[in-house]
Amino acid sequence: MPYVVQPGDTLLRIARTFNVNTEALLAANPGLHAARPLFPGLLLSVPAQTAFIYRVQSGDALLGIAGKFGLSLQALLQANRHQDLKKLLPGLLLTIPCPDSGRIVDGRAEYGQRELAADAEALLKAYPFLQVERIGASVMGKPIIAVRLGDGPAKVHVNAGMHANEWITTPLLMTFLEDAAKAASFGQKLCGVDMRSLLQQVTLWAVPLVNPDGAELVQEGLRPDHPHAQELLRWNRGSDRFQRWKANIRGVDLNDQFPAFWEEEQARRDADGPGPRDYPGPHPLSEPEAVALAEFTAEQQFDLAVALHTQGQEIYWNYRGYEPVDAERIARRLARESGYKPVKLTGSDAGYKDWFILQYRKPGYTVEVGYGLNPLPIEAFPDLNDEVRPLLVAALEAAASLVL
């Protein structure tokens, strides 16, 4: 089928929309290249891919095959009604229909402001007990939203997507919100925990995408008509490759923006101006994204905060001795649940976690999700989700125990 490329489209986004894989999309459009951005107005051919083929293995059973691919037995039988499946012989070719996941949040492709806005609206319709608020705007005017789940006295904050090339933390946090809301709505457990009961003890305020402008730049590349095109090219040393960009659209590292020994961080970084990373800005809270997060934190007075970053599979829990006595104990619990390593960090200032601990003397954590080179590959999403989900459940439980 034909498809006209829209602004913001990428190969992965188109593949996700039509439930095809990128290899099939590239094969159907020989002129495309996976490493090059798509231009709006380009006419693509999208291959139909509503099913694939599975060769029966020795020991297979129909119910096991259905479970392996997330299908009901009826759906598998319907797709192979032309075959006699009373005897399932090794080597038999079965048609496996592509299942509808039934999920709202889909982490199979780039995830930015467009996906976040649509998913937040859909989650609100599905789970009306959620609350969505706009807490500020980015340099380019994109809304920074917060999502509330639960109504308990213990208040937890989790933020994600602060560094542009760490945008995968945004769908991870949104996926957790969907899973937790669903479990609470249906009276189910998540990671063995009764979420309905837990969310009567805890209020979670999540800010899934702190840096929407930077995430867009990393995911979609630099358009010629971008209002900051010339500056961004200069700050990126003339390169039009922005996959490694961490900063906001003004070349400021948002996690070096908070008033926690900012001057020492500035001296340590020794950055001569805006760039892809490590420039803390002209002064603390010079950037609207950091201001929005700081003001929201001051307004809500959270009992515990978690900042999701990538990568390293580590949990940073201290700050210059200002952390409360429970901080390390909670960090070790989060580590047990995720398989990550709790680390007592030195030589780092001006981060959100640093400021939260310094300002409020409450437990604050930077979680470095996954392992590898940023941006982490989207293929790692299921594994990362398995690591993050129990960690966040444990963080909610820890906060509940603090206010009992």
Backbone hydrogen bonds, N-H to C=O, Kabsch-Sander energy under -0.5 kcal/mol:
donor,donor_aa,acceptor,acceptor_aa,energy
3,Y,44,L,-2.4
5,V,3,Y,-0.6
5,V,42,L,-3.1
9,D,6,Q,-2.2
14,I,10,T,-2.4
15,A,11,L,-2.6
16,R,12,L,-2.6
17,T,13,R,-2.3
18,F,14,I,-2.1
19,N,15,A,-0.7
19,N,16,R,-0.6
20,V,15,A,-2.2
25,L,21,N,-1.7
26,L,22,T,-2.7
27,A,23,E,-2.4
28,A,24,A,-1.9
29,N,25,L,-0.6
29,N,26,L,-0.7
32,L,29,N,-2.5
36,R,33,H,-1.6
41,G,5,V,-2.7
42,L,39,F,-1.8
44,L,3,Y,-3.7
44,L,42,L,-0.6
46,V,1,M,-3.7
46,V,44,L,-0.6
52,F,96,I,-2.0
54,Y,94,L,-2.6
56,V,54,Y,-0.6
56,V,92,L,-3.0
60,D,57,Q,-2.1
65,I,61,A,-2.5
66,A,62,L,-2.7
67,G,63,L,-2.3
68,K,64,G,-2.1
69,F,65,I,-1.5
70,G,67,G,-1.1
71,L,66,A,-3.2
76,L,72,S,-1.8
77,L,73,L,-2.5
78,Q,74,Q,-2.5
79,A,75,A,-1.8
80,N,76,L,-0.8
80,N,77,L,-0.6
81,R,78,Q,-1.1
83,Q,80,N,-2.1
85,L,83,Q,-0.9
88,L,86,K,-0.6
89,L,87,K,-1.2
91,G,56,V,-2.7
92,L,89,L,-2.0
94,L,54,Y,-3.2
94,L,92,L,-0.6
96,I,52,F,-3.6
96,I,94,L,-0.5
98,C,50,T,-2.4
101,S,99,P,-0.7
107,G,105,V,-0.5
116,L,112,G,-2.7
117,A,113,Q,-2.6
118,A,114,R,-1.8
119,D,115,E,-2.7
120,A,116,L,-2.7
121,E,117,A,-1.8
122,A,118,A,-2.2
123,L,119,D,-3.0
124,L,120,A,-1.9
125,K,121,E,-1.7
126,A,122,A,-2.3
127,Y,123,L,-2.8
130,L,127,Y,-2.4
131,Q,148,R,-1.6
133,E,146,A,-2.9
135,I,133,E,-0.6
135,I,144,I,-2.8
136,G,144,I,-0.9
138,S,142,K,-2.5
141,G,138,S,-1.8
144,I,136,G,-2.7
145,I,143,P,-0.6
146,A,133,E,-3.1
147,V,206,A,-2.9
148,R,131,Q,-3.3
149,L,204,L,-2.6
151,D,199,L,-2.4
152,G,202,V,-1.1
154,A,201,Q,-2.2
156,V,154,A,-0.5
156,V,203,T,-3.0
157,H,304,L,-2.2
158,V,205,W,-1.7
159,N,306,V,-2.2
160,A,207,V,-2.1
164,A,246,K,-2.2
165,N,245,W,-0.8
166,E,163,H,-1.9
167,W,164,A,-1.0
169,T,166,E,-1.9
170,T,167,W,-2.1
172,L,168,I,-1.4
173,L,169,T,-2.1
174,M,170,T,-2.5
175,T,171,P,-2.6
176,F,172,L,-1.9
177,L,173,L,-2.2
178,E,174,M,-2.3
179,D,175,T,-2.7
180,A,176,F,-3.0
181,A,177,L,-2.5
182,K,178,E,-2.5
183,A,179,D,-2.4
184,A,180,A,-2.4
185,S,181,A,-2.5
186,F,182,K,-2.2
187,G,184,A,-0.6
188,Q,183,A,-3.0
190,L,193,V,-2.5
193,V,190,L,-1.4
195,M,188,Q,-1.3
195,M,193,V,-1.0
198,L,194,D,-2.3
199,L,195,M,-2.7
200,Q,197,S,-1.2
201,Q,198,L,-1.6
202,V,198,L,-1.4
203,T,154,A,-3.5
204,L,149,L,-3.3
205,W,156,V,-3.0
205,W,203,T,-0.5
206,A,147,V,-2.9
206,A,204,L,-0.6
207,V,158,V,-2.5
210,V,160,A,-2.0
211,N,161,G,-2.0
215,A,211,N,-2.2
216,E,212,P,-2.0
217,L,213,D,-1.8
218,V,214,G,-2.3
219,Q,215,A,-2.5
220,E,216,E,-2.7
221,G,217,L,-1.6
223,R,221,G,-0.6
226,H,223,R,-1.7
229,A,226,H,-2.1
232,L,228,H,-2.8
233,L,229,A,-2.3
234,R,230,Q,-2.0
235,W,231,E,-3.0
236,N,232,L,-1.8
237,R,234,R,-1.6
238,G,233,L,-3.5
239,S,236,N,-1.7
242,F,240,D,-0.6
245,W,242,F,-1.5
246,K,276,P,-2.8
247,A,276,P,-1.7
248,N,252,V,-2.4
251,G,248,N,-1.9
253,D,279,Y,-3.0
254,L,252,V,-0.8
256,D,253,D,-1.9
257,Q,254,L,-1.1
258,F,350,A,-2.5
260,A,258,F,-2.6
265,E,261,F,-1.6
266,Q,262,W,-2.7
267,A,263,E,-2.0
268,R,264,E,-2.3
269,R,265,E,-2.8
270,D,266,Q,-2.2
275,G,251,G,-1.6
285,L,257,Q,-2.6
286,S,283,H,-1.0
291,V,287,E,-2.1
292,A,288,P,-2.4
293,L,289,E,-1.7
294,A,290,A,-2.5
295,E,291,V,-2.9
296,F,292,A,-2.0
297,T,293,L,-2.1
298,A,294,A,-2.3
299,E,295,E,-2.1
300,Q,296,F,-2.2
301,Q,297,T,-2.4
303,D,155,K,-3.2
304,L,155,K,-1.2
305,A,363,P,-1.9
306,V,157,H,-2.7
307,A,365,Y,-3.1
308,L,159,N,-2.9
308,L,306,V,-0.6
309,H,307,A,-0.5
309,H,367,V,-3.2
311,Q,369,V,-0.6
312,G,370,G,-3.6
313,Q,368,E,-1.3
313,Q,370,G,-1.1
314,E,368,E,-0.8
315,I,341,K,-2.6
316,Y,366,T,-2.9
317,W,343,V,-1.1
322,Y,319,Y,-2.9
327,A,324,P,-1.5
330,I,326,D,-2.3
331,A,327,A,-2.2
332,R,328,E,-2.4
333,R,329,R,-1.6
334,L,330,I,-2.6
335,A,331,A,-2.3
336,R,332,R,-2.1
337,E,333,R,-1.9
338,S,334,L,-1.8
339,G,335,A,-2.6
340,Y,335,A,-0.5
341,K,313,Q,-2.2
343,V,315,I,-3.3
345,L,343,V,-0.9
350,A,260,A,-1.8
355,W,351,G,-2.6
356,F,352,Y,-2.8
357,I,353,K,-2.3
358,L,354,D,-2.6
359,Q,355,W,-3.1
360,Y,356,F,-2.3
361,R,357,I,-2.3
365,Y,305,A,-2.0
366,T,316,Y,-2.0
367,V,307,A,-2.7
367,V,365,Y,-0.6
368,E,314,E,-3.1
368,E,366,T,-0.6
369,V,309,H,-3.6
369,V,367,V,-1.0
380,A,377,P,-2.0
381,F,378,I,-1.8
384,L,380,A,-2.5
385,N,381,F,-2.8
386,D,382,P,-1.8
387,E,383,D,-1.2
388,V,384,L,-2.6
389,R,385,N,-2.4
391,L,387,E,-0.9
392,L,388,V,-2.5
393,V,389,R,-2.1
394,A,390,P,-2.3
395,A,391,L,-1.9
396,L,392,L,-2.1
397,E,393,V,-2.3
398,A,394,A,-2.5
399,A,395,A,-2.1
400,A,396,L,-2.1
401,S,397,E,-2.0
402,L,398,A,-1.2
403,V,399,A,-1.0
403,V,400,A,-0.5
